[in-house]
Amino acid sequence: MEPPRLEERTAEPAADEPLAHRRIVFGIVSIALLMASIDQTIVATALNAIRGDLNAELNWSGWTITIYALGQILVMPLAGRLGDQFGRKRVFLAAAVLFTIASLACSLADSIYLLVVFRAFQAIGGGAFMPTATGIVAEQFGRDRDRAVGMFTSIFPIGGILGPIVGGVIVTYWSWREIFIVNVPAGLLLILLAWRFIPHSAPKAAARIDGVGALLLALTILSGMYGISSLGGRGAEPTDPLFIGAEVLAVVFGFLFVRHTNRARDPFIPITLLRGRGFAVMNAINLLYGAAVLGFGALVPLYAESRYGIQPLQAGTLLTARAVGMICVAGLAVFALRRTGYRAPMIGGFLLVAAGMTLMSIAPHGLTPYAWLAVAAGVTGIGMGLSIPASNNASLQLAPDQISAIAGLRGMFRQSGGIIAVSVTTTVLAHSANPGTSQANVCIIFAAVLLLIVPFTFLVPDHRGSW
């Protein structure tokens, strides 16, 4: 039998790639996911420091989180396609370079507006990591890709542990600028390792990039979020012309995006992945889950500081407590998926997260405020560790040949929910006489949203066994 050519081997390496090399590749892409994860939580501990140093209002400080999520939303579906078209290694390396340069630029920003712009570029790099890394790992692990992809769940909570701790220490002993500088040496290391060890994947047939669709989606989200954020300004009201005009534009751009998507030959988001069998319900679940979990979670340190006067370093470690709970369960949940299926762990996880959020909103009983919040955060982490591996694989299993695109779409819906939650919450707090109490009420609302998700899970196609 003729030995396989090099390009065949790099396109399908899982069949004969040594296990040790696959683990090296997994470790390299995990560094990228860790960096992107850290930057979702590390800024939360520095919001008050950024506000004070740059003389910014709360709603614009919140945009440092919102714009990071928005950039990821737009680039995730695009990065999946670009990875298929030009090779995942090339796109992965380009993302690492952009993320590193943008992190350095963030540390040098001298106004809140420049910081938001640089965070947008940082988000583009970070958002490209997930779909390309998912495709790289799927190629390397072959029939075991469900477990390998599921193990990504354990990467993000590690970032959740390191982010608040590192952020709290840096803000306490240095300044908020150093929270971005730490990405520079890590980014350089990532670039060198990826260049050396990640194998090239064979590019697929070129597909036209739908720039019009991407632009319309960006304008829809930007207009809507800017309108909501404008309410956080001094004296702004819902009757303000700026708010009304921005929301009208969001509706118009949204209509144009939907019409364009229905008519385009190669739309930015394929219709089959939006409303095909199983995809519609999973997209709805991911949107609501992102709002309730990712959105509010990013503001937990602010809640601890505002309601109980907890210092930034301690407030940041509350996200650590959540991440520890998640890690304790996620690994077991991944390996149990072939027995449990997807529905049961999703339902159990959603209920636990809702319970943890409810506890967080209640005044402490018999414990210090920090201990009470840590316990509540740990409960939400356990629920996340139980539900995320199942929800990740539930959509991937529907079309295993489109893993990169589905991973990007899943992240897009979760991040969309997250930025809606952050924008609305910061606007509410800007108008509140007692932000801590108001945020506790918001927590109850998000717990109710999670309960509303539960009936949707019965519409998710269940699956047991390997793919």
LUMNU-341968 format. One line per 2 residues: their letters; for each residue x, z, y of C-alpha. Coordinates in pm, 1 decimal. Each point is the difference from the previous one (the first is absolute). Layout:
BEGIN
A> X:Z:Y ~ ...
# end
This chain:
BEGIN
ME> 0.0:0.0:0.0 ~ 130.4:-94.1:345.0
PP> 86.5:307.6:208.1 ~ -224.4:54.8:304.2
RL> 120.3:-135.6:331.2 ~ 93.4:245.2:272.9
EE> -306.3:-80.8:212.6 ~ -228.7:70.3:-298.3
RT> 172.2:331.4:-56.8 ~ -34.2:114.1:359.0
AE> -365.1:-105.0:15.0 ~ -94.9:197.2:-312.2
PA> 267.5:264.1:-48.2 ~ -212.3:262.6:-166.6
AD> 36.7:-143.2:-347.6 ~ 378.2:29.7:-23.0
EP> 119.2:196.3:303.8 ~ 193.0:314.1:-102.9
LA> -202.7:315.0:60.9 ~ 277.8:151.9:208.4
HR> -11.9:-291.5:243.3 ~ -375.4:26.2:31.5
RI> 40.4:363.3:91.6 ~ 256.0:-90.2:266.8
VF> -241.1:-252.4:150.6 ~ -281.7:256.5:-10.6
GI> 225.2:250.1:176.3 ~ 90.1:-247.6:274.8
VS> -357.6:-98.4:82.8 ~ -92.3:367.7:-17.2
IA> 241.0:66.0:288.4 ~ -194.3:-253.8:206.3
LL> -335.8:152.4:-87.4 ~ 140.0:344.2:76.0
MA> 114.9:-109.7:345.4 ~ -338.9:-155.4:80.4
SI> -177.7:311.6:-128.8 ~ 217.4:239.2:200.2
DQ> -76.6:-186.2:320.7 ~ -373.5:44.1:-53.9
TI> 30.9:378.9:4.4 ~ 316.0:78.1:194.2
VA> -151.3:-108.8:333.9 ~ -299.3:232.2:-45.3
TA> 224.4:302.5:53.2 ~ 140.8:-149.5:320.7
LN> -320.9:-99.5:183.1 ~ 10.9:294.4:237.9
AI> 374.0:-51.5:63.4 ~ -54.8:-369.8:71.0
RG> -287.4:81.1:236.9 ~ 214.8:242.6:196.2
DL> 318.5:-207.2:16.7 ~ -166.0:-330.6:89.0
NA> -280.9:156.3:207.9 ~ -260.6:-174.1:-216.2
EL> -367.5:73.1:-59.3 ~ -114.9:105.8:-346.8
NW> -182.2:-325.2:-70.8 ~ 314.5:-206.2:72.5
SG> 215.2:238.0:-203.1 ~ -241.4:-56.6:-286.7
WT> 71.1:-372.8:27.7 ~ 347.9:66.5:-140.6
IT> -185.8:65.9:-326.8 ~ -276.3:-256.6:54.4
IY> 228.8:-295.7:75.7 ~ 214.8:78.0:-305.3
AL> -308.7:-25.0:-218.8 ~ -122.1:-313.2:180.2
GQ> 330.6:-180.2:-49.1 ~ -11.4:79.3:-370.7
IL> -357.7:-125.6:-22.4 ~ 93.2:-340.4:133.9
VM> 326.3:-47.5:-187.3 ~ -98.8:123.8:-347.5
PL> -212.4:-302.1:-103.4 ~ 245.6:-233.7:174.2
AG> 307.7:152.4:-167.1 ~ -152.7:-49.2:-344.3
RL> -41.0:-369.8:62.2 ~ 340.4:-40.2:161.3
GD> 158.7:178.8:-295.8 ~ -164.6:-242.6:-241.2
QF> 96.8:-300.5:213.2 ~ 359.6:78.6:99.1
GR> 101.3:257.0:-261.4 ~ -65.9:372.8:11.7
KR> 365.1:97.7:42.6 ~ 33.7:-201.2:322.0
VF> -315.6:147.9:150.8 ~ 100.2:349.9:-112.5
LA> 342.5:-31.2:166.9 ~ -151.6:-138.8:321.1
AA> -241.1:294.3:8.5 ~ 284.6:248.1:-44.4
VL> 199.8:-154.1:286.5 ~ -298.7:0.2:236.4
FT> -96.7:358.0:-89.5 ~ 352.9:125.7:65.5
IA> 41.1:-176.1:335.8 ~ -346.1:107.1:117.3
SL> 73.4:362.6:-93.4 ~ 307.8:-5.4:222.1
AC> -203.7:-153.3:283.7 ~ -266.0:273.5:-35.1
SL> 264.6:266.4:51.0 ~ 103.6:-161.0:330.2
AD> -350.4:-48.2:147.7 ~ -44.5:153.3:345.7
SI> -378.9:-40.6:29.8 ~ -297.4:45.4:-231.2
YL> -86.9:-369.6:33.5 ~ 344.1:-116.6:-113.9
LV> -12.0:248.2:-286.4 ~ -334.6:-141.4:-115.7
VF> 140.0:-356.1:12.1 ~ 309.6:91.9:-201.0
RA> -215.6:191.5:-249.1 ~ -196.8:-321.5:-51.8
FQ> 318.2:-184.9:-101.6 ~ 99.6:291.9:-221.4
AI> -342.3:-20.9:-167.0 ~ 45.2:-369.8:-75.5
GG> 317.1:79.0:-192.2 ~ -148.3:302.7:-172.7
GA> -323.6:-180.7:-87.3 ~ 187.1:-280.1:-175.9
FM> 163.5:247.7:-239.2 ~ -310.4:82.8:-207.5
PT> -116.0:-347.5:-114.4 ~ 352.0:-133.8:-55.5
AT> 114.5:315.6:-180.4 ~ -312.0:-5.9:-218.5
GI> 70.1:-360.3:-98.5 ~ 367.4:72.8:-69.1
VA> -82.1:294.6:-225.9 ~ -277.8:-191.5:-179.3
EQ> 249.9:-276.2:-84.2 ~ 255.1:249.3:-127.5
FG> -230.3:209.4:-220.8 ~ -223.5:-262.3:-159.6
RD> -270.6:154.0:-220.2 ~ 86.8:347.5:128.3
RD> -66.1:-98.4:359.8 ~ -317.3:208.4:19.8
RA> 201.8:318.2:-49.1 ~ 285.6:-117.5:220.4
VG> -236.5:-90.4:283.2 ~ -183.4:327.2:-49.9
MF> 325.9:190.7:41.0 ~ 11.7:-123.7:360.4
TS> -260.0:271.6:54.1 ~ 278.8:252.8:-46.7
IF> 216.0:-166.1:265.7 ~ -239.9:37.8:289.7
PI> -53.7:376.4:-39.4 ~ 377.7:48.5:-6.9
GG> -3.2:-158.7:342.7 ~ -284.2:233.7:83.6
IL> 226.5:291.5:-90.0 ~ 309.8:-120.1:181.9
GP> -173.7:-139.4:307.8 ~ -157.0:319.5:138.7
IV> 301.8:214.4:-92.8 ~ 253.7:-237.3:152.5
GG> -225.3:-63.9:298.0 ~ -60.0:368.8:61.4
VI> 369.7:87.4:-23.8 ~ 102.9:-286.8:227.5
VT> -265.3:72.6:263.1 ~ 85.3:371.4:-8.3
YW> 378.2:-31.7:26.9 ~ 55.6:-344.0:155.6
SW> -260.1:-240.2:142.5 ~ -265.3:-241.8:-121.8
RE> 239.9:-294.0:42.7 ~ 207.5:103.8:-300.7
IF> -300.6:-39.0:-231.6 ~ 50.9:-375.7:37.1
IV> 378.3:2.6:-7.2 ~ 2.6:142.4:-354.9
NV> -142.8:-332.9:-121.4 ~ 306.8:-194.7:113.3
PA> 258.4:113.9:-260.6 ~ -266.7:1.1:-271.6
GL> -99.5:-353.8:98.1 ~ 356.7:-126.8:-12.2
LL> 44.4:148.1:-347.2 ~ -324.9:-158.8:-114.4
IL> 107.9:-343.8:124.0 ~ 333.4:16.0:-184.2
LA> -154.1:118.9:-327.6 ~ -283.1:-254.9:9.8
WR> 243.0:-283.5:70.1 ~ 215.3:103.3:-294.8
FI> -247.1:97.7:-273.5 ~ -347.6:-148.6:52.0
PH> -27.7:-330.0:-191.2 ~ -139.8:-312.8:161.1
SA> -351.2:-102.7:-99.4 ~ -91.4:-365.2:-35.5
PK> -208.8:-111.5:301.4 ~ -347.3:-129.6:-80.4
AA> -172.1:-301.7:147.2 ~ -14.1:28.0:377.3
AR> -332.1:108.7:149.9 ~ -95.4:-50.6:361.5
ID> 22.0:319.2:205.0 ~ -328.2:62.7:180.8
GV> 131.9:96.1:342.4 ~ -340.9:-40.9:164.4
GA> -160.7:244.6:-241.4 ~ 278.1:254.3:46.7
LL> -27.1:-28.9:379.9 ~ -379.6:41.5:-1.6
LA> 24.0:306.8:-222.6 ~ 268.0:151.2:224.2
LT> -207.8:-60.7:313.9 ~ -307.1:151.4:-166.4
IL> 175.3:322.7:-93.0 ~ 201.8:25.6:322.3
SG> -306.5:-49.0:220.4 ~ -205.9:253.3:-191.0
MY> 272.0:262.9:-12.3 ~ 99.4:-47.4:363.6
GI> -359.7:47.5:107.3 ~ -30.1:322.6:-196.9
SS> 334.0:127.6:126.1 ~ -95.0:-74.2:361.0
LG> -265.7:270.7:-29.1 ~ 282.2:250.4:-32.1
GR> 116.1:-73.9:352.7 ~ -76.0:235.0:284.7
GA> -360.3:-38.5:113.2 ~ -84.1:-283.5:-239.6
EP> -355.7:-11.9:-136.1 ~ -183.4:-218.9:-257.0
TD> -154.4:-191.8:293.8 ~ 345.3:-93.2:130.6
PL> 27.9:-381.5:39.1 ~ 342.8:1.1:-168.0
FI> -143.2:158.1:-314.7 ~ -305.0:-226.6:-9.7
GA> 204.8:-313.2:63.1 ~ 253.7:85.0:-271.5
EV> -270.5:66.5:-259.2 ~ -185.2:-322.1:87.2
LA> 325.9:-191.1:-48.4 ~ 51.7:174.7:-335.3
VV> -343.4:-114.5:-118.8 ~ 64.3:-357.7:116.1
FG> 343.4:-19.5:-162.2 ~ -138.5:158.4:-316.8
FL> -274.3:-262.1:-21.2 ~ 252.5:-279.5:52.6
FV> 226.0:148.0:-268.8 ~ -280.2:12.1:-259.1
RH> -109.3:-356.3:83.1 ~ 357.4:-126.7:-17.0
TN> 62.1:176.2:-333.0 ~ -307.4:-163.6:-152.9
RA> 110.2:-346.3:111.6 ~ 379.4:4.4:-34.5
RD> 166.4:-165.6:-299.3 ~ 261.7:274.1:-35.9
PF> -136.8:297.2:199.0 ~ 214.1:295.2:104.7
IP> -210.2:215.5:-234.5 ~ -140.9:-198.3:-298.6
IT> -376.7:30.5:-29.9 ~ 25.2:67.5:-374.9
LL> 208.0:311.0:71.2 ~ -252.0:119.0:258.6
RG> -331.0:-34.9:-180.8 ~ 84.0:-106.2:-354.1
RG> -94.7:203.8:-306.4 ~ 126.0:354.2:47.6
FA> 193.9:-78.6:317.8 ~ -281.7:61.9:248.4
VM> -63.1:355.6:-119.5 ~ 371.7:83.2:-22.1
NA> 54.4:-129.2:353.4 ~ -282.3:222.9:124.9
IN> 143.9:298.4:-187.5 ~ 349.5:-62.4:138.9
LL> -132.8:-27.9:357.7 ~ -192.7:328.2:-16.7
YG> 276.2:174.2:-193.5 ~ 256.7:-105.9:257.5
AA> -216.0:137.3:281.4 ~ -62.2:333.8:-166.7
VL> 342.7:63.8:-155.1 ~ 266.9:-201.0:181.6
GF> -154.9:27.0:345.6 ~ -69.6:370.1:6.1
GA> 312.4:82.7:-200.2 ~ 221.1:-145.1:272.9
LV> -154.0:247.9:245.8 ~ 19.2:315.9:-213.7
PL> 311.6:132.1:181.7 ~ -174.7:-52.2:335.0
YA> -301.0:191.9:-133.9 ~ 217.2:294.4:-107.9
ES> 172.2:9.6:337.8 ~ -318.3:-37.7:207.3
RY> -228.8:242.2:-185.8 ~ 240.5:268.6:-117.4
GI> 307.9:-42.3:219.1 ~ 226.0:-66.1:-300.6
QP> 345.8:-124.9:95.0 ~ 88.4:-370.0:-68.2
LQ> 241.4:74.7:-284.3 ~ -258.8:208.2:-188.9
AG> -281.6:-240.6:85.9 ~ 197.8:-288.7:-145.2
TL> 48.0:178.1:-332.6 ~ -379.0:-0.9:-51.6
LT> 32.4:-367.6:-87.8 ~ 276.6:110.1:-235.5
AR> -245.7:230.7:-177.0 ~ -237.5:-293.6:-38.6
AV> 276.9:-221.9:-136.1 ~ 113.7:265.7:-250.2
GM> -353.9:20.9:-137.7 ~ -9.0:-376.0:-25.2
IC> 331.6:-28.1:-184.6 ~ -98.8:268.8:-250.2
VA> -296.1:-209.0:-113.8 ~ 90.9:-363.1:72.8
GL> 253.5:-45.5:-280.2 ~ -238.6:136.9:-262.2
AV> -287.1:-205.0:140.4 ~ 204.7:-319.8:-28.3
FA> 72.9:44.7:-369.1 ~ -356.8:113.4:-76.0
LR> -159.6:-309.8:156.6 ~ -9.0:-194.8:-326.3
RT> -214.8:278.0:-148.2 ~ -207.9:111.1:296.7
GY> -72.8:-335.5:156.5 ~ -43.7:-26.4:376.4
RA> -337.0:151.9:87.9 ~ 42.8:357.8:-123.6
PM> 326.9:79.9:184.4 ~ -129.0:-168.9:315.5
IG> -317.2:210.3:6.0 ~ 183.6:322.9:-80.3
GF> 266.2:-73.5:261.0 ~ -247.6:-80.9:277.6
LL> -190.9:322.7:-62.8 ~ 318.7:208.9:9.9
VA> 117.7:-159.0:325.3 ~ -340.5:66.5:155.8
AG> 19.3:363.7:-114.1 ~ 347.8:39.7:151.2
MT> -111.4:-145.7:332.2 ~ -298.3:233.9:9.1
LM> 227.9:299.1:-59.3 ~ 228.8:-119.2:277.0
SI> -285.7:0.4:249.9 ~ -105.8:359.6:-81.1
AP> 153.4:300.6:172.5 ~ 256.9:178.4:-223.3
HG> -124.0:278.9:-229.2 ~ 252.9:256.0:-122.8
LT> 299.6:-222.5:75.9 ~ 203.4:-94.7:303.6
PY> -108.4:-328.0:165.2 ~ 312.1:-175.1:-128.2
AW> -50.6:119.5:-359.7 ~ -367.1:-96.9:7.8
LA> 74.5:-348.9:129.5 ~ 282.7:-40.9:-254.0
VA> -235.8:81.4:-288.6 ~ -262.2:-240.1:134.1
AG> 263.1:-272.5:46.5 ~ 121.7:57.8:-356.6
VT> -353.4:-50.3:-134.1 ~ -31.8:-329.1:187.5
GI> 337.0:-104.5:-142.9 ~ -115.0:66.1:-355.7
GM> -305.8:-214.5:63.8 ~ 213.7:-279.8:141.9
GL> 238.9:13.7:-295.2 ~ -294.3:-33.7:-236.9
SI> -181.2:-282.4:178.3 ~ 266.5:-227.9:150.2
PA> 161.7:-130.9:-324.1 ~ -343.3:-97.4:-130.0
SN> -113.1:-163.1:324.3 ~ 332.1:-186.9:27.4
NA> -27.4:-153.9:-346.6 ~ -375.8:-58.9:9.5
SL> 37.7:-292.9:238.9 ~ 329.6:-129.4:-144.0
QL> -149.2:-26.2:-347.3 ~ -275.3:-231.4:124.7
AP> 251.4:-281.0:62.8 ~ 346.9:83.6:-140.2
DQ> 132.8:-341.0:108.0 ~ -55.5:86.1:370.1
IS> 163.3:342.2:10.9 ~ 183.4:-43.4:331.1
AI> -305.5:-130.0:184.3 ~ -225.7:274.0:-139.6
AG> 250.6:274.2:82.0 ~ 17.5:-128.1:356.6
LR> -378.6:-16.5:30.4 ~ -40.3:350.8:-140.0
GM> 246.5:134.9:253.8 ~ -172.3:-194.5:276.6
FR> -337.9:162.5:-63.0 ~ 146.3:349.0:-34.4
QS> 201.3:-33.4:317.8 ~ -304.5:-143.8:182.0
GG> -194.4:311.5:-89.5 ~ 294.2:212.5:107.6
II> 34.1:-150.9:346.6 ~ -374.6:23.7:60.6
AV> 13.9:369.4:-90.5 ~ 305.9:70.1:218.5
SV> -139.5:-188.3:300.0 ~ -343.3:162.3:-17.5
TT> 141.6:348.6:-63.5 ~ 252.1:-8.8:285.4
TV> -271.9:-128.2:232.7 ~ -232.6:284.7:-100.0
LA> 278.1:255.5:48.5 ~ 88.6:-139.2:343.3
HS> -356.9:75.3:115.4 ~ -28.8:335.3:-174.8
AN> 27.2:337.7:171.6 ~ 120.2:149.3:-329.4
PG> 197.1:-266.3:-194.9 ~ 71.5:227.5:-297.0
TS> -366.7:73.6:-66.1 ~ -95.2:-363.1:55.8
QA> 258.0:-114.6:-253.2 ~ -139.7:249.2:-253.0
NV> -340.8:-165.9:42.7 ~ 160.3:-341.3:-48.3
CI> 148.2:130.0:-325.8 ~ -350.7:81.9:-126.9
IF> -113.4:-351.7:85.7 ~ 287.0:-153.5:-195.6
AA> -81.8:221.9:-299.4 ~ -355.8:-136.7:11.7
VL> 138.5:-355.2:6.5 ~ 190.0:70.0:-323.0
LL> -317.9:125.4:-164.6 ~ -173.4:-322.8:102.6
IV> 273.2:-199.9:-177.7 ~ -77.3:153.3:-340.3
PF> -308.3:-217.0:-78.6 ~ 206.1:-313.3:73.9
TF> 243.5:84.4:-278.6 ~ -268.1:-70.2:-262.6
LV> 11.8:-364.0:111.5 ~ 375.9:-27.0:-64.3
PD> 82.6:-194.7:-320.0 ~ 147.4:262.9:-231.6
HR> 292.8:-70.8:-230.9 ~ 181.2:185.5:-276.9
GS> 317.4:-94.7:-183.7 ~ 285.6:-219.8:123.1
W> -59.8:-314.4:207.1
# end
